[in-house]
Structures are given as C-alpha cells and as structure tokens.
Amino acid sequence: MAPNKFPGGADGSFAAEMRQQGIKLTGILKPRLVMTNVDIPPTLHTASAYAEAHNFWYPNEPAVLDGGANRPTRDVNFALPEARTWFWDHLKDAFNSGMIGWWNDEADHTWLQDSTTMDFNNFQFFNMGRMLYDGQRSISNLRVWSLNRNYYLGAQRYGYAEWSGDTQTGFVSMQHQRARMLATLDIGEPHWGMDVGGFVGRPSPENYARWIEFATFVPIDRVHGTFNQKRQPWVYGPVAENAATQAIRFRYKLLPYIYSFERQATETGVGIVRPLFWAFPNDGNVADDSNAWMFGDSLLAAPVLSPGATSEKIYLPAGIWFDYFRGTKIVGGRTIDYTVDPNTWADMPLFVHEGGIIASQPVMDYVDQHPVKEVTLDFFPGQGTSRFISYDDDGTTYAYEKGAYYRQVIEMTSAAEATKIDFAAPTGTFESALKFYVLKVHQHPAKKLHMEADLPKVASEETLSACSAACWTQGKDQFGVFVEAKVPAGHAFSFSLR
C-alpha cells in the first residue's frame, strides 16, 4: 500500500486500525504493467524489464495507453505458472501489511495487434484468481477471497467470486441483474454480486433503497459507484436511509442462516441463492421466473424493483407459505397481488415455506463484533420432515478443512397436532461461542413440551430470556400462537410438542 496515500499502510498499522472498526481491506488489481520506455520509478521499470526478459507478456498484444496511469502498459500472461508466481511475489508485502481481499479488474479483455479491437476470449480472470489463491495459501492459513468480473467453470475452487460489471444506475439496469445472477448460479458460481446502486450515475433515492433491499437476498452484498459517487444510506435522504438501514440490519440478523448455507456451498456447490426451478422442478410456472428465488431452503425472496410500485404480482409455488414480515398464511400454486407502500419503499416481500427452519442472531454493526452466544431458530411446521444444518467455525482460516468446525443437524417432523424436533450430536472440534438455542415453533398451540424430562414453563418471553437452564413459554406474534423454548446448545437432544 502506498505510504503517501495511506499513512501506516506499509507497516500494517492502517489495516490494524481499520480492523478495530470492523473494516477489512480489499485491494484492486489490474493485469498489466507500465512499460519501460517512459519516465517511471525504478521499481516499476525493473518489473517491466523482468517481464520483457522472461516473455511474461500476453501473446500478440501491443502496448496500450492505460487510462488511469496515462502511460503505455502491457498485460501479464497469467496462464504461465512462472508469471503467476512472480506476480504474487510482488503482492506479498501488501498482504502482510493487511490487504486480505483482492479485487481483480479489467482482466476480461486484451487488445489485439491492431490496438483497436479487444479479445474477450481469454482466461485472465481465472488465472489471476488462481495466482492469488496459490500464492496466499503458500504463506498463510487465512482464507483467500477475490472478486472478478467473469466466471469460468471450476474457478470457485480458488476462493473466486464474481460481480456483474460496471452497470448503469436506474430501475431497468437493476431489474436486469436478477436474471444475470440466476444464470451465473446455474453454471456453478455460488458467489455472485453486483455494484449495488449501479456503477455509472447517481441512483434516485427510491432506486437506491430498492437496490439495497434486492442485495439483501443475493450471495454478496456490496455497494459501489464510479468516481465521487457515494453509496452510504444517509446520502439519499431519510426515507431511503430508513429503508436501506432496515434491509442491512435484517441481513446481519440472518447471518447464522446465511453462513450455514455458505458451508453447504463448500460441501455441495449449491449456495444461499437457488433459482425457483431448482427447488420446484415439476412446476412449469417457475421455469423462466427470475422475479423471485429461494434464499436457502426456507425463504422465497421477491424484492420490489419497480418505481412507484403500489403492488407486485408474485408467484408462489405449491404448498403453504407465510409472509415473513406480515405473518399472513398463503396457499401457494398461484400468483398473488402483494400490496406495496409507494411512500416508504420499505416493503421486502419474503415468504417462508412450510417446514422452514430459519436461524438468526442479534444485529451487529459488523461480523464478529460480539461473540454469538445465542441463536434463535424459527420453525414453521408442515407435513413431513425438514432439515437445517447449523454451522460455525472461526470465520477466517482453513482450519475447517481439518475438522475445526461446529456442525449440527436439526430435523423437524410434523404430523397432525404433533411436532418433533431432533438435534443430532454436533460434529467437529471447533469450540463455538454458542451457549443456547432459542426455539420458536410457530402456529402450534401445544399444551406440553417434552424434552427427556418435561421442561418447566415460564410466564413470558422476557422471563425465558433470563433462564439459565432449559425452559419454555407460549406467546403470540404476527404468525399467530407460538411455543418458545430455550435449550443448551452443544449436544444431542430431542423434544416434542403436542
């Protein structure tokens, strides 16, 4: 990191200061070097001369003027193993001083010999991601993460994520991102994101608020804009700020749910977002539906992406659904008219499928701001058996590859008036901070709750929160009556409601 731009960058003190505020640094990388025939610092001259001497340039590509540096440059050929090793050697200092994420840019085109035509048929992004993964893993156990503008089959093995490029602001541009996301997921990249708010231009306050809500239900939630464009919620006025803040906090609330499906992406290749036809393959109505998608196994997200909307038409596949925020019970297999408030921009249509199990935690300002000692599990009984895998690890290293994780299978079986919930014994060696689960079983007017021995019943949720051991209570919320139990985590147990 350039010390004249970021004081304390080179010695790592800047990165340490940022980490104390929950901020981690990602550095942007271009695939090219400034050529030696201009007045440049000796270190850059040396790098360019080395690449020339070792034939590291992308083949048949002439020098072109870099718009940022305003100097002639050439692309390094990252298909060459020796070029990847050499390039990483020049990034070690940045990594060691606190740069732990990588943003590869402008590697999806190279200039043909006539200097007027671009060749987009290359694997530069793929091999840059490979360079970062192999290089960082050779010196560190910290997880590798890179953001790239194209995806190639198999690239996800390199800690490789994709964003959709330099999009325009506006509702039409935002709407197009839905199909782009689902198409990318269809070919195997579970880690997709976009420039929330659009890259080029300034979104209207409504466009900004709706885009933030959209991003709440995508794999990677990140804002970005071109030079001098700000993307903080308060920049767009109090109405947009309120809607955006609500959405951001909701995503933080769902972190245990999201992270558990991130583990499933590692195990199966299927991440948090799934096209509807994956979940409902026999429903022809969802074959081309990009207006909604599954967010994990239990949630269907259909964000509002139309300006001035007063209602949205949303197709819900067969089964029983619950409006997450309003509590309404809906019979699926049909299209519904969903009322939207055009003045607050705060509606986020989200539906829970029967059998759903949703994990949540207290809202934080950033990940791991506080140890998560309690996770809430919301159960929505249906007919049959459903499953959720609660997962945790250290969040930063590859220790999970050697078994340092907390993984607990949770199953719910429902029939008639009875519901049985089974927690398998946790596997893995990671010592999670988790001490208690708070189980909330919705729309279940149980008279007794059995767990090995009958649990003591307490008067209210407030009393339950103070329990130092297992206890249960009953209450009512937007979904109707519920049974709530607080139980110790970390071991196998079962309980039934009837």
FENKAZI-V104075 format. One record per backbone hydrogen bond with DSSP energy under -0.5 kcal/mol. CO is the residue of the C=O (numbers start at 1). NH is the residue of the N-H. If there is no record, write none. Layout:
BEGIN
co	nh
CO	NH
CO	NH
END
This chain:
BEGIN
co	nh
2	5
2	6
6	9
8	12
8	13
8	14
9	12
12	16
13	17
14	18
15	19
16	20
17	21
18	21
18	23
19	22
25	100
25	101
27	103
29	105
31	76
33	74
35	38
38	40
41	44
41	45
42	46
43	47
44	48
45	49
46	50
47	51
48	52
49	53
50	54
51	56
52	55
56	77
58	61
60	62
64	73
66	70
71	66
72	35
73	64
74	33
75	58
76	78
77	80
79	81
80	84
81	85
82	86
83	87
84	88
85	89
86	90
87	90
88	91
88	92
91	95
92	96
93	97
94	99
95	98
98	25
98	100
101	27
102	104
102	147
103	29
105	31
107	125
110	119
112	115
117	112
118	120
119	110
120	122
123	127
124	128
125	129
126	130
127	131
128	132
129	133
130	134
131	135
132	136
133	137
134	138
135	139
136	139
136	140
141	398
145	102
146	161
147	104
148	163
152	155
154	157
155	158
156	159
159	146
161	148
162	193
165	167
167	199
167	200
170	174
171	175
172	176
173	177
174	177
175	178
175	179
176	180
177	181
178	182
179	183
180	184
181	185
182	186
183	187
184	187
184	189
185	188
188	190
190	192
191	162
192	220
193	164
194	196
195	198
196	224
199	201
199	226
200	169
201	203
204	208
205	209
206	210
207	211
208	212
209	213
210	214
211	215
212	216
214	217
215	218
219	221
220	222
222	196
226	229
228	230
232	235
233	236
234	237
236	240
237	241
238	242
239	243
240	244
241	245
242	246
243	247
244	248
245	249
246	250
247	251
248	252
249	253
250	254
252	255
253	361
254	257
254	258
255	259
256	260
257	261
258	262
259	263
260	264
261	265
262	266
263	267
264	268
264	269
264	270
265	269
269	271
272	296
274	294
275	278
275	279
276	280
280	283
282	284
283	286
284	287
286	289
288	290
292	276
293	301
294	274
294	296
295	299
298	353
299	295
299	301
300	351
301	293
303	305
306	309
310	340
312	314
312	338
314	316
314	336
315	317
316	333
316	334
319	332
320	354
321	330
322	324
322	352
323	327
328	323
330	321
330	332
334	316
336	314
336	338
337	339
338	312
340	342
341	345
349	302
350	324
351	300
351	353
352	322
353	356
356	380
358	378
359	257
360	376
366	369
371	373
373	435
373	436
375	438
376	360
376	378
377	379
377	440
378	358
379	442
380	355
384	414
386	412
388	390
388	410
390	408
392	406
396	143
398	401
399	402
399	404
400	403
403	405
403	429
405	407
405	430
406	392
407	427
408	390
409	424
410	388
411	422
412	386
413	420
414	384
415	418
418	415
419	497
420	413
421	495
422	411
422	424
423	493
427	407
430	432
435	489
436	375
437	439
437	487
438	377
439	441
439	485
440	379
440	442
441	444
441	483
444	446
448	498
449	455
450	496
451	453
453	451
456	472
460	464
461	465
462	466
463	466
464	467
471	486
472	458
473	484
475	482
477	480
480	477
481	443
481	444
482	475
483	441
484	473
485	439
485	487
486	471
487	437
493	423
495	421
496	450
497	419
END
